[in-house]
Amino acid sequence: MKFRNPTNLPISIIAVALVTLSLSQFSYASEIKPGDKQPMPNIRWLDTEEQTHHLKDTQGKPRLLHFWAAWCFPCRKELPDMLEWKKNNPDILIIPLSLDERMAQSKYFIKKYQLSMSALLVDKNDSDSLDIPALPFTIFVSADGTYSGNFYGIAPWGNEEFGKKIRQHFKLD
């Protein structure tokens, strides 16, 4: 079936309009939704050396599991701000986990956008079990390994009040 363009506008203009509309509809994360305090599954991820890491190995401090992907337009906007927030809050471990199919996609994205982070590729079976509703998506894991909350959408990492909410959520302030 051949695509019919009823507007007679160039396809590139239609594509830009659709992307702009989808980004404008994507809201900033407004609130941290509380979790059920159940133990988190021991999810796995690979690093660039193909070493497997487990969530249980990061016990002892609050964690944010931040899910993103190279194809996620909102992630391009959000990741630099999240990395800056991470530098200023070292008592909270942020683990940026890519949902890309291949490590090469994540590595290319990180290099292209000059992000100061390692490529970490979440295990496909584990990400499926978490039922991630949209990207970007962040899961709050307490120091003892329980699910304490989440937020989805572009987080306002540069907003001081939002940063305070995260710290208060983990009872760090």
C-alpha positions as CSV (number, residue, x, y, z in Angstrom):
1,M,0.0,0.0,0.0
2,K,1.4,3.4,-1.0
3,F,1.2,6.3,1.5
4,R,-1.1,9.1,0.3
5,N,-0.3,12.6,1.5
6,P,-3.6,14.4,1.5
7,T,-2.0,17.7,2.6
8,N,0.5,17.9,-0.3
9,L,3.1,19.0,2.3
10,P,6.6,17.6,2.0
11,I,7.0,14.5,4.1
12,S,9.9,16.0,6.0
13,I,7.6,18.8,7.3
14,I,4.9,16.2,8.3
15,A,7.6,14.2,10.2
16,V,9.0,17.2,12.0
17,A,5.4,18.2,13.0
18,L,4.7,14.8,14.4
19,V,7.9,14.7,16.4
20,T,7.3,18.2,17.8
21,L,3.7,17.3,18.7
22,S,4.8,14.1,20.4
23,L,7.4,15.9,22.4
24,S,5.0,18.7,23.4
25,Q,2.6,16.1,24.7
26,F,5.3,14.4,26.8
27,S,5.2,16.0,30.2
28,Y,7.7,16.6,32.8
29,A,7.6,14.2,35.8
30,S,5.4,16.0,38.3
31,E,5.4,13.7,41.3
32,I,7.1,10.7,42.7
33,K,4.6,7.9,42.9
34,P,5.1,5.8,46.1
35,G,6.1,2.2,45.8
36,D,4.7,-0.9,47.6
37,K,7.9,-1.5,49.7
38,Q,8.2,-5.0,48.2
39,P,11.7,-6.4,47.5
40,M,13.0,-5.5,44.1
41,P,13.8,-8.3,41.7
42,N,17.5,-8.8,41.3
43,I,17.7,-7.3,37.8
44,R,20.9,-7.7,35.7
45,W,22.7,-5.5,33.2
46,L,25.9,-5.7,31.1
47,D,28.6,-3.2,31.0
48,T,30.8,-2.4,27.9
49,E,33.2,-5.2,29.0
50,E,30.3,-7.6,28.8
51,Q,30.4,-8.2,32.6
52,T,27.1,-8.9,34.2
53,H,26.1,-6.8,37.2
54,H,23.2,-7.4,39.6
55,L,21.0,-5.0,41.6
56,K,21.7,-6.9,44.8
57,D,25.4,-5.9,44.4
58,T,24.5,-2.2,44.9
59,Q,22.8,-2.6,48.3
60,G,23.6,-0.1,51.0
61,K,22.6,3.2,49.6
62,P,19.4,4.5,47.9
63,R,19.3,3.9,44.1
64,L,17.6,5.3,41.1
65,L,17.3,2.9,38.2
66,H,16.9,5.3,35.3
67,F,15.7,3.6,32.1
68,W,16.4,5.2,28.7
69,A,17.1,4.3,25.1
70,A,19.0,5.8,22.2
71,W,15.7,6.1,20.2
72,C,13.9,8.0,23.0
73,F,13.7,11.7,22.0
74,P,12.9,12.9,25.6
75,C,15.9,10.9,26.9
76,R,18.2,13.1,24.8
77,K,16.9,16.2,26.6
78,E,16.9,14.7,30.0
79,L,20.1,12.7,30.4
80,P,22.6,15.6,30.5
81,D,20.6,17.2,33.4
82,M,20.3,13.9,35.2
83,L,24.1,13.3,35.0
84,E,24.7,16.8,36.4
85,W,22.3,16.1,39.3
86,K,24.1,12.8,39.8
87,K,27.5,14.6,40.3
88,N,26.0,16.8,43.0
89,N,24.2,14.0,44.9
90,P,26.8,11.2,45.3
91,D,24.9,9.6,48.2
92,I,22.2,8.4,45.8
93,L,23.4,5.9,43.3
94,I,21.9,6.5,39.8
95,I,22.2,3.6,37.5
96,P,21.3,4.6,33.9
97,L,20.1,1.5,32.2
98,S,19.6,1.4,28.4
99,L,16.7,-0.5,26.9
100,D,18.4,-0.6,23.5
101,E,18.6,-4.0,21.7
102,R,22.4,-3.8,21.3
103,M,25.3,-2.3,23.2
104,A,26.5,-0.6,20.1
105,Q,23.4,1.6,20.0
106,S,23.9,2.8,23.5
107,K,27.6,3.4,23.0
108,Y,26.9,5.4,19.8
109,F,24.3,7.5,21.6
110,I,26.6,8.3,24.6
111,K,29.4,9.3,22.2
112,K,27.3,11.3,19.9
113,Y,25.8,13.4,22.8
114,Q,29.1,13.5,24.7
115,L,27.6,12.1,27.9
116,S,29.8,11.3,30.8
117,M,28.4,7.8,31.6
118,S,29.1,4.2,30.8
119,A,26.8,2.2,28.6
120,L,24.8,-0.3,30.7
121,L,22.4,-2.6,28.9
122,V,19.6,-4.0,31.0
123,D,18.8,-7.7,30.5
124,K,15.8,-8.0,28.2
125,N,14.0,-10.5,30.4
126,D,14.5,-8.4,33.5
127,S,13.2,-5.2,31.8
128,D,10.2,-7.0,30.5
129,S,9.4,-8.2,34.0
130,L,9.5,-4.6,35.3
131,D,6.7,-3.6,32.9
132,I,8.2,-0.2,32.1
133,P,5.3,2.1,31.0
134,A,7.3,4.7,29.0
135,L,10.7,6.3,28.7
136,P,12.3,7.9,30.4
137,F,11.3,6.0,33.5
138,T,13.0,5.9,37.0
139,I,12.5,3.4,39.7
140,F,13.4,4.3,43.3
141,V,15.0,1.5,45.3
142,S,15.7,2.0,49.0
143,A,19.0,1.1,50.6
144,D,17.5,-2.2,51.8
145,G,16.5,-3.2,48.2
146,T,12.8,-2.5,48.3
147,Y,10.7,-0.7,45.7
148,S,10.0,2.7,47.2
149,G,8.6,4.6,44.2
150,N,8.9,5.8,40.6
151,F,8.3,8.6,38.2
152,Y,8.0,8.6,34.5
153,G,8.5,11.3,32.0
154,I,11.2,13.9,31.7
155,A,12.4,14.7,35.2
156,P,13.2,18.3,36.0
157,W,16.7,17.4,37.3
158,G,17.8,21.1,37.3
159,N,14.9,22.1,39.5
160,E,16.1,22.5,43.1
161,E,12.6,21.6,44.6
162,F,12.5,18.4,42.6
163,G,16.0,17.4,43.9
164,K,14.8,18.1,47.4
165,K,11.8,15.8,46.9
166,I,14.1,13.0,45.8
167,R,16.3,13.5,48.9
168,Q,13.2,13.7,51.2
169,H,11.8,10.5,49.6
170,F,14.9,8.7,50.7
171,K,15.0,10.6,54.0
172,L,18.4,12.1,53.3
173,D,17.5,15.6,54.4
